[in-house]
Amino acid sequence: MSTALDRRAEAAAAAVRAAVAHLEPVPGERPARPRRRWPVLVAAVALVAAAIGGAVLVERDDGDDVVAGPSGALPRLVVGDLPEGLRPTGASELPALGSSLSTFRLYGRGSEDDPFADGDLGILVYRDLGSLTVLGVPSQVRVRGVDGSSTDDRSYGRSLSWQEPGVGSVLLRSRTLTQMQLIEFAEALRRDGEDLVVDQAPGGYGPIADLRGAPGVTALALAPGDRGPTVNYGSADHARSLFVTVVVDHPGALEAFRWLGGTSTERTTVRGRGGWFLPTPDDEAVLPMNALAWREGPGVLVDVSGFGLTEAEVRAAAESLRPATDAEWDELLATDGVVSWDEDMPTLAEGTGWRYARDGDEGVCFEVLDPMGSVGNCYSDPPRLSEGAEQTEDGWWFHGRVSDEVVRVSLQQERGAPRVVDTVPLEGGGRAWAALLPEGGGTTITALDAGGAEVDRTALDAGAGESARPATTTTTSP
């Protein structure tokens, strides 16, 4: 598999799009059994959890008109005192390729010291990231002519989300406005091309931030204009990770970090400078994340985020930051994180870079190794020729389980020659297959016996909103 680290941010964007595409159930339907997703591109998974109900850092860069520091260069900061068990897993230079065009606007009513003392309102407009909802049990509402969802959380306030045709997923959040006020504000938004703009904020509210970029805990947050270095550290079992990101500071960026952390955000000092600390949320649905953000110098914003790490570990790492040498940074850029299969999940069938395994619930899981972890889904229902497609750094992994008579599987897309792969035996009977294709899209999948005769056929439109167990039409030859 490719290990080009400058593509990892792009892969993170793809991972976010794939991860959030299924988050909002169809109104009136009982949610299906949750699909397991491993820590492939931990930043991307954390982004999803944070954007839905946690703390994030966003920033805007419309070009090089903002100068960072006296020399105009952003420092490449690395950790001098790593938490136990962590090792470098890579670094990259932003901006991220293939990023989603998104906007974030924040309004407040208060003093200069606390701009949200008497009121707050945030509007996030996501492009092509699927349908988003928020933590908690959503209630269905009607907004701007479409079905939306609304929730109320003690830490993050009231939220309203919907899918705006021709724009993307929209999320409003406030700890002070009522649900009806949020709906009224949403109805007053004006369509401007592929964006929704605010002509008039609620009475007494003033603009705090107008930033470009999908919110995220690190600058792998996929903003197309993001500029700066980021370095990652992780444990061998992927349970603990640390991200250090340096980005260009913009008006309102640090205030956005503070606001998006909810009521748990604490004012703090980092490296002798004022900043904000975001502790692990009480809600178990959110990843265990502790984060710090502060202005390191003029035009320089730094974020240190730890997943599965204690506050003390994250603070110690932040205090130990130092500039990397050119040779050290080049080595980090070339670092390929070493990953391995989860030993608690016995392998049932295995190919190059992929496997089917047994999970703790006696389900069957498909898993793909990636330079920054693994990604996959688990199933409890019977085998099928096509069980989905997982998007990774290198493309789309199509996969399925078949009967013993199926020796090969052919995949045909609208453009390109057929791809034929061999099946491998599954422990306990049957066979499994997986194939990596550069792109998703409509794909015809045909099961073949030893003589090349068709045994089964199905179709999958990978990336059309269902990355696993899609609704397909299957025919079986006599």
C-alpha positions as CSV (number, residue, x, y, z in Angstrom):
1,M,0.0,0.0,0.0
2,S,1.1,3.5,-0.6
3,T,2.7,5.3,2.3
4,A,2.9,8.8,0.9
5,L,2.2,10.8,4.1
6,D,1.2,13.9,2.2
7,R,-1.9,11.9,1.1
8,R,-3.0,11.1,4.7
9,A,-4.9,14.3,5.2
10,E,-6.8,13.5,2.0
11,A,-7.5,10.0,3.2
12,A,-8.7,11.5,6.5
13,A,-11.2,13.5,4.5
14,A,-12.4,10.4,2.8
15,A,-12.6,8.6,6.1
16,V,-14.8,11.3,7.5
17,R,-17.1,11.2,4.6
18,A,-17.4,7.4,4.8
19,A,-17.7,7.4,8.6
20,V,-20.5,10.0,8.9
21,A,-22.6,8.9,5.9
22,H,-24.6,6.5,8.0
23,L,-24.9,8.4,11.2
24,E,-28.5,9.7,10.8
25,P,-31.1,7.0,10.6
26,V,-34.1,7.3,8.3
27,P,-36.9,8.9,10.3
28,G,-39.2,6.3,11.8
29,E,-36.8,3.4,11.3
30,R,-35.2,1.6,14.1
31,P,-31.4,2.1,13.9
32,A,-29.5,-1.0,12.7
33,R,-26.9,-2.7,14.8
34,P,-23.9,-0.3,15.0
35,R,-21.1,-1.1,12.6
36,R,-17.7,-1.3,14.2
37,R,-15.0,1.1,12.8
38,W,-11.4,0.8,14.0
39,P,-9.0,3.6,14.5
40,V,-7.9,4.0,10.9
41,L,-6.8,7.6,10.7
42,V,-7.6,8.3,14.3
43,A,-7.8,12.0,13.6
44,A,-10.6,11.5,11.2
45,V,-12.6,9.3,13.6
46,A,-12.0,11.8,16.3
47,L,-13.2,14.5,14.0
48,V,-16.5,12.9,13.6
49,A,-17.0,12.5,17.3
50,A,-15.9,16.0,18.0
51,A,-17.9,17.6,15.3
52,I,-21.1,15.9,16.4
53,G,-20.7,16.7,20.1
54,G,-17.2,17.6,21.2
55,A,-14.4,20.1,21.0
56,V,-12.8,21.2,17.7
57,L,-10.3,23.6,16.3
58,V,-11.0,25.4,13.0
59,E,-9.1,28.1,11.2
60,R,-9.2,30.0,7.9
61,D,-6.5,30.7,5.4
62,D,-7.5,32.6,2.3
63,G,-3.9,32.7,1.0
64,D,-0.6,34.0,2.3
65,D,-1.9,37.4,3.4
66,V,-1.6,36.3,7.1
67,V,2.0,36.3,8.3
68,A,2.8,33.8,11.0
69,G,5.6,35.0,13.3
70,P,8.4,37.4,12.6
71,S,9.8,35.3,9.7
72,G,6.4,34.3,8.2
73,A,7.2,30.6,8.8
74,L,5.2,28.3,11.0
75,P,7.4,26.3,13.5
76,R,7.5,22.6,13.1
77,L,7.0,21.5,16.7
78,V,7.6,18.0,18.0
79,V,7.2,16.4,21.4
80,G,10.4,16.2,23.5
81,D,8.8,14.2,26.3
82,L,6.5,11.5,24.8
83,P,4.0,9.7,27.0
84,E,4.9,6.1,27.8
85,G,4.3,3.7,24.9
86,L,3.9,6.3,22.2
87,R,6.1,6.6,19.1
88,P,6.1,8.8,16.0
89,T,3.7,7.6,13.4
90,G,4.1,10.3,10.8
91,A,3.9,13.9,9.9
92,S,2.5,16.0,7.1
93,E,2.5,19.5,5.7
94,L,-0.9,21.1,5.3
95,P,-3.0,22.2,3.3
96,A,-4.8,18.9,2.9
97,L,-5.6,17.7,-0.6
98,G,-9.2,16.7,-1.5
99,S,-10.5,18.7,1.4
100,S,-14.2,19.5,1.9
101,L,-15.2,23.1,1.4
102,S,-16.9,24.0,4.7
103,T,-17.7,27.2,6.6
104,F,-18.0,27.9,10.3
105,R,-19.5,31.2,11.7
106,L,-19.7,32.0,15.4
107,Y,-21.7,34.7,17.1
108,G,-21.8,35.8,20.7
109,R,-23.3,38.4,23.1
110,G,-21.1,39.4,25.9
111,S,-17.9,41.2,26.9
112,E,-14.5,41.2,25.3
113,D,-13.3,38.9,28.1
114,D,-16.3,36.5,27.7
115,P,-18.0,37.0,24.3
116,F,-20.5,34.3,25.1
117,A,-21.5,35.4,28.5
118,D,-25.1,36.4,27.5
119,G,-25.6,34.4,24.3
120,D,-23.9,32.1,21.7
121,L,-24.7,30.7,18.3
122,G,-22.7,28.7,15.9
123,I,-23.5,27.7,12.3
124,L,-21.5,24.9,10.6
125,V,-22.0,24.2,6.9
126,Y,-20.4,21.0,5.7
127,R,-19.8,20.1,2.1
128,D,-20.2,16.4,0.9
129,L,-19.7,14.9,4.3
130,G,-23.0,13.0,4.3
131,S,-25.8,13.6,6.8
132,L,-24.8,14.6,10.3
133,T,-26.8,14.6,13.5
134,V,-25.8,15.3,17.1
135,L,-25.3,13.4,20.3
136,G,-28.3,12.3,22.3
137,V,-31.7,11.2,21.2
138,P,-32.8,13.5,18.3
139,S,-36.4,14.6,17.7
140,Q,-37.6,15.1,14.2
141,V,-38.4,18.7,13.1
142,R,-39.2,20.4,9.9
143,V,-36.8,23.1,8.8
144,R,-36.4,25.0,5.5
145,G,-38.8,22.5,3.8
146,V,-36.9,19.3,4.8
147,D,-36.8,16.9,7.7
148,G,-34.2,17.8,10.3
149,S,-33.2,16.7,13.8
150,S,-32.9,18.6,17.1
151,T,-31.4,17.6,20.4
152,D,-30.7,19.2,23.8
153,D,-27.5,18.4,25.7
154,R,-26.4,19.8,29.1
155,S,-22.8,20.4,27.9
156,Y,-23.2,21.5,24.3
157,G,-26.7,23.0,24.4
158,R,-29.4,22.8,21.8
159,S,-28.6,21.6,18.3
160,L,-30.4,21.7,15.0
161,S,-29.3,19.8,11.9
162,W,-30.6,19.2,8.4
163,Q,-29.5,18.4,4.9
164,E,-29.7,21.6,2.7
165,P,-30.3,20.6,-0.9
166,G,-27.4,21.8,-3.1
167,V,-25.3,22.8,-0.1
168,G,-24.6,19.9,2.3
169,S,-25.2,19.2,5.9
170,V,-25.9,22.1,8.2
171,L,-25.6,22.2,12.0
172,L,-26.7,25.0,14.3
173,R,-25.8,25.0,18.0
174,S,-26.4,27.3,21.0
175,R,-26.5,27.0,24.7
176,T,-28.7,30.0,25.1
177,L,-31.2,30.1,22.2
178,T,-34.4,27.9,22.3
179,Q,-35.2,25.3,19.7
180,M,-37.8,27.6,18.2
181,Q,-35.3,30.4,18.0
182,L,-32.8,28.1,16.3
183,I,-35.5,27.1,13.7
184,E,-36.4,30.8,13.2
185,F,-32.7,31.6,12.6
186,A,-32.4,28.7,10.2
187,E,-35.4,29.8,8.2
188,A,-33.9,33.3,7.9
189,L,-30.6,32.0,6.4
190,R,-30.0,33.2,2.8
191,R,-28.8,30.9,0.1
192,D,-25.7,32.3,-1.6
193,G,-24.5,29.8,-4.2
194,E,-23.3,26.7,-2.4
195,D,-23.4,28.4,1.0
196,L,-25.9,29.7,3.6
197,V,-25.2,33.2,4.9
198,V,-26.4,35.2,7.8
199,D,-27.9,38.5,6.9
200,Q,-28.9,39.3,10.5
201,A,-27.8,37.7,13.7
202,P,-30.2,37.6,16.8
203,G,-30.5,40.9,18.6
204,G,-27.4,41.9,20.5
205,Y,-25.2,39.2,18.9
206,G,-22.0,40.1,17.2
207,P,-19.7,38.1,14.9
208,I,-16.9,36.3,16.7
209,A,-15.4,34.1,14.0
210,D,-15.9,33.6,10.2
211,L,-13.7,30.6,9.4
212,R,-13.3,28.2,6.6
213,G,-12.9,24.5,7.3
214,A,-14.8,21.5,8.6
215,P,-14.3,21.5,12.4
216,G,-11.8,19.0,13.8
217,V,-9.7,18.3,16.8
218,T,-6.5,18.7,14.8
219,A,-5.8,20.6,11.6
220,L,-6.4,17.4,9.7
221,A,-9.8,19.0,10.0
222,L,-9.8,19.2,6.3
223,A,-10.0,23.0,5.6
224,P,-8.8,23.6,2.1
225,G,-6.8,26.6,3.0
226,D,-5.1,25.2,6.1
227,R,-1.4,25.9,6.2
228,G,1.0,24.4,8.7
229,P,2.7,21.2,10.0
230,T,1.2,18.4,12.0
231,V,2.9,15.4,13.6
232,N,1.3,12.3,15.0
233,Y,2.2,9.8,17.7
234,G,0.6,6.5,18.6
235,S,0.8,3.3,20.6
236,A,1.2,-0.1,19.1
237,D,-2.3,-1.1,20.0
238,H,-3.8,2.1,18.6
239,A,-5.5,2.8,21.9
240,R,-3.5,6.0,22.6
241,S,-2.5,8.7,20.3
242,L,-1.3,12.3,20.3
243,F,-1.5,15.0,17.6
244,V,0.4,18.3,17.5
245,T,-0.8,20.8,15.0
246,V,0.5,24.3,14.2
247,V,-1.7,26.5,12.0
248,V,-2.0,30.1,11.0
249,D,-4.0,32.1,13.6
250,H,-7.0,34.0,12.5
251,P,-9.5,36.2,14.3
252,G,-11.9,34.0,16.3
253,A,-10.0,30.7,15.9
254,L,-9.0,30.3,19.5
255,E,-12.4,31.6,20.7
256,A,-14.0,28.9,18.4
257,F,-11.9,26.2,20.1
258,R,-13.1,27.5,23.5
259,W,-16.8,27.7,22.5
260,L,-16.9,24.3,20.8
261,G,-15.6,22.6,23.9
262,G,-18.9,23.3,25.7
263,T,-19.2,24.2,29.4
264,S,-16.3,22.1,30.4
265,T,-13.7,24.3,28.7
266,E,-11.2,25.7,31.1
267,R,-9.0,28.7,30.9
268,T,-5.3,27.7,31.4
269,T,-1.7,28.5,30.8
270,V,0.5,26.5,28.4
271,R,4.2,27.3,27.9
272,G,3.7,30.5,29.8
273,R,0.9,31.7,27.4
274,G,-2.8,31.9,27.9
275,G,-4.9,29.2,26.3
276,W,-7.8,26.8,26.7
277,F,-8.0,23.2,28.0
278,L,-10.8,20.8,26.8
279,P,-11.1,17.8,29.2
280,T,-12.5,14.4,28.3
281,P,-16.3,14.7,28.0
282,D,-18.5,12.9,30.5
283,D,-20.4,11.3,27.7
284,E,-19.1,7.9,26.9
285,A,-20.2,8.2,23.3
286,V,-17.4,10.7,22.7
287,L,-13.8,9.6,22.3
288,P,-11.7,10.1,25.4
289,M,-9.9,13.2,24.3
290,N,-8.0,15.9,26.2
291,A,-6.9,18.9,24.2
292,L,-5.0,22.2,24.6
293,A,-4.9,25.2,22.3
294,W,-2.9,28.4,22.7
295,R,-1.2,31.2,20.7
296,E,2.5,30.3,20.6
297,G,3.4,33.6,19.1
298,P,2.1,36.3,16.7
299,G,0.0,34.5,14.0
300,V,0.8,31.0,15.4
301,L,-1.9,28.8,16.8
302,V,-1.0,25.4,18.4
303,D,-3.2,22.5,19.3
304,V,-2.1,19.4,21.2
305,S,-4.8,16.7,21.4
306,G,-4.5,13.3,23.1
307,F,-6.8,10.3,22.7
308,G,-6.7,7.8,25.5
309,L,-4.2,10.0,27.3
310,T,-4.5,11.7,30.7
311,E,-4.6,15.5,31.2
312,A,-1.1,15.2,32.8
313,E,0.3,13.4,29.8
314,V,-1.1,15.9,27.3
315,R,0.1,18.9,29.4
316,A,3.6,17.4,29.7
317,A,3.8,16.7,26.0
318,A,2.7,20.3,25.3
319,E,5.3,21.8,27.7
320,S,8.0,19.7,26.1
321,L,7.4,20.9,22.5
322,R,10.5,22.0,20.6
323,P,11.3,22.9,17.0
324,A,12.3,19.9,14.8
325,T,15.5,20.0,12.8
326,D,15.2,19.7,9.0
327,A,16.6,16.2,9.1
328,E,14.3,15.2,11.9
329,W,11.2,16.5,10.1
330,D,12.2,14.8,6.9
331,E,12.4,11.5,8.8
332,L,9.0,12.1,10.3
333,L,7.5,12.8,6.9
334,A,8.9,9.4,5.7
335,T,7.7,7.5,8.8
336,D,5.2,4.8,8.2
337,G,3.3,3.8,11.3
338,V,3.5,0.1,11.9
339,V,0.1,-1.6,12.4
340,S,-1.0,-5.1,13.1
341,W,-4.1,-7.1,13.5
342,D,-6.1,-7.1,16.7
343,E,-5.0,-10.4,18.4
344,D,-8.3,-10.6,20.3
345,M,-10.1,-11.1,17.0
346,P,-9.1,-14.5,15.5
347,T,-8.5,-14.5,11.7
348,L,-11.0,-16.5,9.6
349,A,-9.6,-15.7,6.2
350,E,-6.7,-13.5,5.1
351,G,-5.3,-11.9,2.0
352,T,-2.6,-9.3,1.3
353,G,-3.6,-6.3,3.5
354,W,-7.1,-7.6,4.4
355,R,-8.8,-10.3,6.5
356,Y,-12.1,-11.6,7.8
357,A,-12.0,-12.1,11.6
358,R,-14.3,-13.2,14.4
359,D,-15.4,-10.4,16.8
360,G,-16.3,-10.7,20.5
361,D,-20.0,-10.9,19.7
362,E,-19.6,-13.9,17.5
363,G,-20.0,-11.7,14.5
364,V,-17.8,-11.7,11.4
365,C,-15.7,-8.6,10.7
366,F,-13.9,-7.4,7.5
367,E,-10.8,-5.4,8.2
368,V,-8.2,-3.7,6.1
369,L,-4.7,-2.6,7.3
370,D,-3.8,1.0,6.8
371,P,-0.5,2.8,7.5
372,M,-2.3,4.6,10.4
373,G,-4.5,1.8,11.7
374,S,-7.2,-0.5,10.4
375,V,-10.7,0.0,9.1
376,G,-13.6,-2.4,8.8
377,N,-17.2,-3.4,9.6
378,C,-18.7,-6.3,11.5
379,Y,-21.8,-8.4,10.5
380,S,-24.1,-10.8,12.3
381,D,-26.2,-11.8,9.3
382,P,-25.5,-14.5,6.7
383,P,-22.7,-14.2,4.1
384,R,-23.3,-12.3,0.9
385,L,-21.3,-12.0,-2.4
386,S,-21.0,-8.2,-1.7
387,E,-20.8,-7.0,1.9
388,G,-19.7,-3.5,1.1
389,A,-16.7,-1.4,0.3
390,E,-14.3,0.4,2.6
391,Q,-12.6,3.6,1.5
392,T,-8.9,3.8,2.4
393,E,-5.8,5.8,1.4
394,D,-5.4,3.7,-1.7
395,G,-8.9,3.4,-3.0
396,W,-12.0,1.2,-2.3
397,W,-11.7,-2.3,-0.8
398,F,-14.7,-4.3,-2.1
399,H,-15.3,-7.6,-0.2
400,G,-17.7,-10.4,0.5
401,R,-18.2,-14.0,1.5
402,V,-19.3,-16.8,-0.8
403,S,-20.0,-20.5,-1.1
404,D,-17.3,-23.1,-1.5
405,E,-18.0,-23.5,-5.3
406,V,-16.9,-19.9,-6.0
407,V,-13.3,-19.8,-7.0
408,R,-12.9,-16.3,-8.4
409,V,-14.8,-13.0,-8.3
410,S,-14.9,-10.5,-11.1
411,L,-15.5,-6.8,-10.6
412,Q,-16.6,-4.6,-13.5
413,Q,-17.0,-0.8,-13.4
414,E,-18.3,1.5,-16.1
415,R,-14.7,2.6,-17.0
416,G,-11.9,0.1,-16.9
417,A,-11.2,-3.6,-17.5
418,P,-12.7,-6.3,-15.3
419,R,-10.7,-7.1,-12.1
420,V,-10.6,-10.8,-11.2
421,V,-9.5,-12.0,-7.8
422,D,-9.2,-15.4,-6.2
423,T,-11.3,-16.4,-3.2
424,V,-9.7,-17.9,-0.1
425,P,-11.0,-20.5,2.3
426,L,-12.9,-19.3,5.4
427,E,-12.4,-21.2,8.7
428,G,-15.6,-23.2,9.3
429,G,-16.6,-23.3,5.6
430,G,-17.2,-21.0,2.7
431,R,-14.8,-18.7,1.1
432,A,-13.9,-14.9,1.2
433,W,-12.7,-12.4,-1.3
434,A,-11.5,-8.8,-1.4
435,A,-10.3,-6.5,-4.2
436,L,-8.8,-3.0,-4.2
437,L,-10.1,-0.6,-6.9
438,P,-8.9,2.9,-7.4
439,E,-12.4,4.4,-7.3
440,G,-15.8,3.6,-5.9
441,G,-19.0,4.1,-7.9
442,G,-21.3,1.6,-9.6
443,T,-19.7,-1.8,-9.7
444,T,-21.0,-5.2,-11.0
445,I,-19.7,-8.1,-9.0
446,T,-19.8,-11.6,-10.4
447,A,-19.0,-14.9,-8.6
448,L,-17.4,-17.6,-10.9
449,D,-16.8,-21.3,-10.4
450,A,-13.7,-23.3,-11.3
451,G,-14.8,-23.4,-15.0
452,G,-15.5,-19.7,-15.2
453,A,-19.3,-20.1,-15.1
454,E,-21.4,-17.5,-13.4
455,V,-22.7,-18.6,-9.9
456,D,-24.0,-15.3,-8.5
457,R,-24.1,-11.6,-9.5
458,T,-24.8,-8.4,-7.6
459,A,-24.3,-4.6,-8.0
460,L,-22.9,-2.1,-5.5
461,D,-22.7,1.7,-5.8
462,A,-19.8,2.4,-3.4
463,G,-19.8,5.9,-1.9
464,A,-23.5,6.5,-2.6
465,G,-24.3,6.9,1.1
466,E,-24.1,3.2,2.1
467,S,-20.5,1.8,2.6
468,A,-21.7,-1.6,3.8
469,R,-24.6,-3.9,3.3
470,P,-26.2,-1.8,0.5
471,A,-29.5,-2.5,-1.0
472,T,-28.6,-4.6,-4.1
473,T,-30.3,-6.9,-6.6
474,T,-28.8,-10.4,-6.5
475,T,-29.4,-13.1,-9.1
476,T,-28.2,-16.7,-8.8
477,S,-27.6,-18.9,-11.9
478,P,-29.1,-22.3,-11.8
